[in-house]
């Protein structure tokens, strides 16, 4: 994976390859994350080499529903203070609520933890904490609406760690880049 060598990042977005419990009854299905990419331990994620960051950098850290505590510990290990959340309510092509996987309840949303180093002045103060967008269909893929929200909150430079695709105006770092 290439390293970021640009100006200090004002925004970091990350969807780490969180470890999945091998005891899950769904461990063998093709959609499981370990069939899509190499997973990392929580310690590997905490110790991940981060790009140079501005003092008022924002972190948008996607997390698994079952890993709330681990996501908070990664946020802190990366030097951020947990501040809020952004919820992506997944929709189908026909704008119905997505019916996803889950052991106790079936997930129809994803949660992105927001962390701050020093509170930046947001560009807009009218951003809601929940947004609707179609499910992208690609494992761990995030919708364009997410990136548009981030760009409405803060100026760049924007860096995405563990990226699954290139995005104009962003430095996208990941094994698939």
C-alpha positions in Angstrom: 0.0 0.0 0.0 1.4 3.4 -0.9 2.0 6.1 1.7 0.4 9.5 1.8 3.0 12.2 1.2 0.7 15.3 0.7 -0.2 18.2 3.0 -1.5 17.4 6.5 -4.9 15.7 6.2 -7.9 17.7 7.4 -10.1 14.6 7.0 -9.4 10.9 7.4 -12.1 8.4 6.4 -11.4 4.7 7.2 -13.3 1.4 7.1 -10.7 -0.9 8.6 -10.7 -4.6 7.8 -12.2 -5.4 11.2 -11.7 -9.0 12.5 -14.8 -11.2 12.4 -15.5 -13.8 15.0 -14.8 -17.3 13.5 -17.6 -18.7 15.7 -20.2 -16.8 13.7 -22.7 -19.2 12.0 -22.3 -17.1 8.9 -18.5 -17.4 8.8 -18.6 -19.7 5.8 -20.8 -17.6 3.6 -19.3 -16.0 0.5 -20.3 -12.5 1.7 -18.2 -12.8 4.9 -15.5 -10.1 5.0 -12.6 -12.7 5.2 -13.6 -13.9 1.7 -13.3 -10.3 0.4 -10.0 -9.1 1.8 -7.3 -9.7 4.5 -8.6 -8.9 8.0 -6.5 -7.2 10.7 -6.5 -7.6 14.4 -7.6 -4.7 16.6 -4.0 -4.2 17.7 -2.9 -4.1 14.0 -5.5 -1.5 13.3 -4.6 0.6 16.4 -0.9 0.6 15.3 -1.7 1.3 11.7 0.6 4.0 10.2 -1.4 7.1 9.8 -0.7 10.0 7.4 0.4 13.4 8.6 -2.6 15.2 10.0 -3.6 18.8 10.8 -4.3 19.7 14.4 -8.0 20.1 13.6 -8.3 16.8 11.6 -11.6 14.9 11.6 -11.9 11.2 11.6 -14.8 9.3 10.0 -14.3 5.7 11.2 -16.8 3.1 10.0 -17.4 0.3 12.5 -19.2 -3.0 12.8 -22.3 -3.0 14.9 -20.8 -5.7 17.1 -17.6 -3.7 17.7 -18.5 -0.5 19.3 -15.9 -0.6 22.1 -13.2 -1.7 19.7 -14.0 1.3 17.4 -13.8 3.7 20.3 -10.4 2.3 21.3 -9.1 2.6 17.7 -10.4 6.2 17.6 -8.5 7.1 20.8 -5.4 5.1 19.7 -5.2 7.2 16.5 -5.2 10.4 18.6 -8.9 11.4 18.2 -11.6 12.1 20.7 -14.9 10.4 19.9 -17.4 13.1 19.1 -20.5 11.8 17.3 -21.9 9.4 14.7 -23.1 9.4 11.2 -25.7 6.8 10.2 -26.1 5.4 6.7 -29.6 4.0 6.4 -29.2 1.5 3.5 -31.8 1.5 0.7 -32.6 -0.9 -2.1 -32.9 0.2 -5.7 -36.6 0.6 -5.2 -36.0 2.8 -2.1 -37.0 0.2 0.4 -35.1 -0.4 3.7 -32.2 -2.8 3.1 -32.6 -6.2 4.9 -29.0 -7.1 5.7 -27.2 -9.8 7.7 -27.1 -10.1 11.5 -27.0 -12.7 14.3 -29.6 -11.1 16.7 -31.2 -8.5 14.4 -30.9 -7.9 10.7 -28.8 -4.8 9.9 -30.3 -2.1 7.7 -27.7 0.6 8.5 -24.0 1.3 9.0 -22.5 3.5 11.6 -19.6 5.8 11.2 -17.9 7.1 14.3 -16.8 10.7 14.1 -13.6 11.7 16.0 -11.9 15.1 16.4 -8.4 16.1 17.3 -9.2 19.8 17.9 -12.7 20.9 16.9 -12.7 22.4 13.4 -15.1 25.1 12.3 -17.6 23.2 10.1 -18.3 24.6 6.6 -22.0 23.8 7.1 -24.1 23.4 10.3 -27.1 21.9 8.6 -25.8 18.3 8.2 -28.1 15.6 9.7 -26.7 12.6 11.5 -28.6 10.1 9.3 -28.6 9.9 5.6 -30.4 7.5 3.2 -28.5 6.0 0.2 -28.7 2.9 -1.9 -26.5 0.0 -0.9 -23.5 0.0 -3.2 -23.4 -3.8 -3.7 -19.7 -3.9 -3.1 -18.5 -5.3 0.2 -17.4 -2.4 2.4 -18.2 0.1 -0.4 -19.6 3.4 0.7 -22.0 5.5 -1.2 -21.1 8.8 -2.9 -23.5 10.5 -0.5 -21.1 9.8 2.4 -18.2 11.6 0.6 -20.5 14.5 -0.3 -21.5 14.9 3.3 -17.9 14.9 4.5 -16.9 17.5 1.8 -19.8 19.7 3.0 -18.5 19.5 6.6 -14.7 20.2 6.1 -12.2 21.3 3.5 -9.5 18.9 2.5 -7.0 17.4 2.1 -9.1 14.3 2.3 -7.5 10.9 2.8 -9.3 7.6 2.8 -7.5 4.6 4.4 -8.4 1.0 3.4 -10.1 2.5 0.3 -12.0 0.2 -2.1 -12.0 2.6 -5.1 -10.5 5.9 -6.3 -12.5 9.1 -5.6 -11.7 12.5 -7.3 -10.3 15.0 -4.8 -9.3 12.3 -2.3 -6.1 10.5 -1.7 -7.3 6.9 -1.6 -5.0 4.4 0.1 -5.7 0.7 0.1 -4.6 -2.7 -1.1 -6.9 -2.5 -4.0 -5.6 0.9 -5.3 
